[in-house]
Amino acid sequence: MTAPVSAEALGLAAHEHHHPSTATYLKVGITLIILTAVEVGIYYVPQMRPILVPCLLILAIAKFALVAAFYMHLKTDSRLFSGLFLFPLLIAVVIVIGLIALMAYHFAFAISGHI
């Protein structure tokens, strides 16, 4: 039976990442609960109707960033992992925005009576 090979023996840099404590996870969880409560509250305030969608999108982005940073460990892991996560996300956002623009153009063209 062979002995386990250490990271130093392989020439790899052995470094330890500082992961958030349990208290940090609880704070993030409470923040997510508060943001969700604000989302629900905004929906039921009639004065918020004109800016409802932008407000909900901003809150959703904030919640997504918190979940990705802490619960997916992107904040403490290598930048490579963040890039591997964020680059395809950016591509997906560009595709969705493109499809929305395409559908808006299609509906505007159809309404104008050219179809």
N, C-alpha and C positions, 0 to 999 in steps of 0.2 A: 504494500500500500504506500502511495506517495504522500508526502506532506503537502498541505495547501501552499500555493505560491502567493506571496504577498504582492501588493501593488508596486512596492519599491523594487522588488526583484524583477518585475516586468518592465521597469523603467517608467511607470506611470506615476503621475503626481497624485499622491493620496492627500486629498483635502476634504475637510468636513464642512458641510453646508450648515449654516445656522437656520434651523427651522423655527417657525413661530411657536410660541408656547400655547398651552391650553387656554389661557386667559385671552390671548389674541384671537384664537378661533371663536371663543365665546363672544368677544366684542364684534367680530365680523358677522357672526350669526345674528346677534341682536340688531346690528346695523341693517342687515338684510330684511329682518322682520319689520323694522321701522320703515324702510323704503317701500316694502310691500304694502304696509298700512297707508302710507302716503299715496301710493298709486290708487288704492281702493277709495280713499277719501277724495282724491281729485276727481275721480269718475262721477261721484255723486254731488259735486258742487256745480250748480248750473252756470255760474259765472265763468267757469273754466272751460266751457264748451269750445270757444273759439281757438284755444291753444291746447286742447286736450291731447291731441296726438303728439305734438312736439314734446310736451311735458312727460307723457308716458314713455316716449322713445328715450329721452334723456335719462329717466329713472331706470329703464331697462338696461341701457348701456352701462350705467353705474353699477347695477347689480351684476351684470355679466363680468365687468372688470374685477369686481371684488371676488367673485367665485373663481375666475381664471387665475387671479394672482395668488390667492391663498389656498383654496381647496384643490386646485390643480398644481400647486407649488411652482407656478411660473415665476413668482417673485424671487424665490430662493434658488431655483435651479439655473442651469447654464443658459446663456443667451441663445444658444443654438436651439434649445427646446422651445423657447419663446418664438423664435423665427419660424421654426417648423410648424408652430401652431398658428401664428398670426399671418403668415404669407398666404396660405390657402384661404383663410378667413377674409383677407383683403380681396382675393380673386372672387370669392363668392359674393361679397358686397358689390363689387363692380358689375358682376353678371346680373344680380338682382336689380340694381339701378338701371342697367341697360334694358332689361326686360320691361321694367316699369315705363321707361321712356318710349320704348317701342309700342307698348300697348296704348299709351296716351296718344301717340301719333296715329296709330291705327283707328282709335275711336274718334279722334278729331277729323280724320280723313273720311270716316264713315258718316259722321254727322253732317259734314259739308255737302253730302249728296253725290260724291264722285264714284260711289260704288254701286 
